[in-house]
Amino acid sequence: MAHTSQSLRRGAVLLASTVAALGLLTACGDDSPGKSPESVSGTAAPATGDSAGSSASDSGSAPSGTGSSPASPSTGSSTGGGSSTGGGTTTAGTASSSRCHTSELTASVGGNDPGAGQENFPIVFTNKSGRTCTVRGFPGAAFVNAAGTQLGPDPKRESGSTPATVTLKPGRSAWAGLTFSNPEISGAKTATPAALEVTPPDERDSLKVTWKGGTVPVSGNSSSVRLTVLSAGTGA
């Protein structure tokens, strides 16, 4: 009986050991790679802050203020002289190139056309060049003696004269009036010039014309000599 009891106890211990070993093996099998992860219901909390490595292309649109080309510099139009504005206004350069120069002109003084105590002489410029050019405004003029010394003050510009551009084809002329009071009536001091020096508008070089009009006022009462603007023709 005693021997049988010991055998039974050994068998129970062996069985318990076997069951324990089997349980251990089962527990180790739960971590095997082939088992799927367990799903958990619910919503993940959003991440706070932007990742430093994120780019604008991640969201499909460029962030505000980026991705556009830099502004082009303003081109604007030039104001200065030489530039044209709007509907075909002649530029300074074009006007300069079309102007008649002294070397392209001849000068002469027409006959006196007196009236109402006034002596009136036309100063005539004629285009001797082979191109068409223009004159506009008042010429310059001065009486000089044989030595080239000026007699009397510079002539004054006639008030109320409106300048107009005169186009001179080759051989064509423009004229300006040279006017002064008759010295015998005005009582002005007089001199007899040898020549009249005339300068086309906007030019520096002058042309000398022999003066055949007699005495002219150079000082004193009513000694002023006046010039009108240039007009087309010869004044005859």
Buried (B, 14 or more C-beta within 10 A) or exposed (E): EEEEEEEEEEEEEEEEEEEEEEEEEEEEEEEEEEEEEEEEEEEEEEEEEEEEEEEEEEEEEEEEEEEEEEEEEEEEEEEEEEEBEEEEEEBEEEBEEBBBBBEBBEBBBBEBBEEEEBBBBBBBBBBEBEEEBBBBBBBBBBBBBEEEEEBBEEBEBBEEBEBEEBBBEEEBBBBBBBBBBBBEEBEBBBBEBBBBBBBBBBBEEBBEBEBEBEBBBBEEEBBBBBBBBBBBEBBE
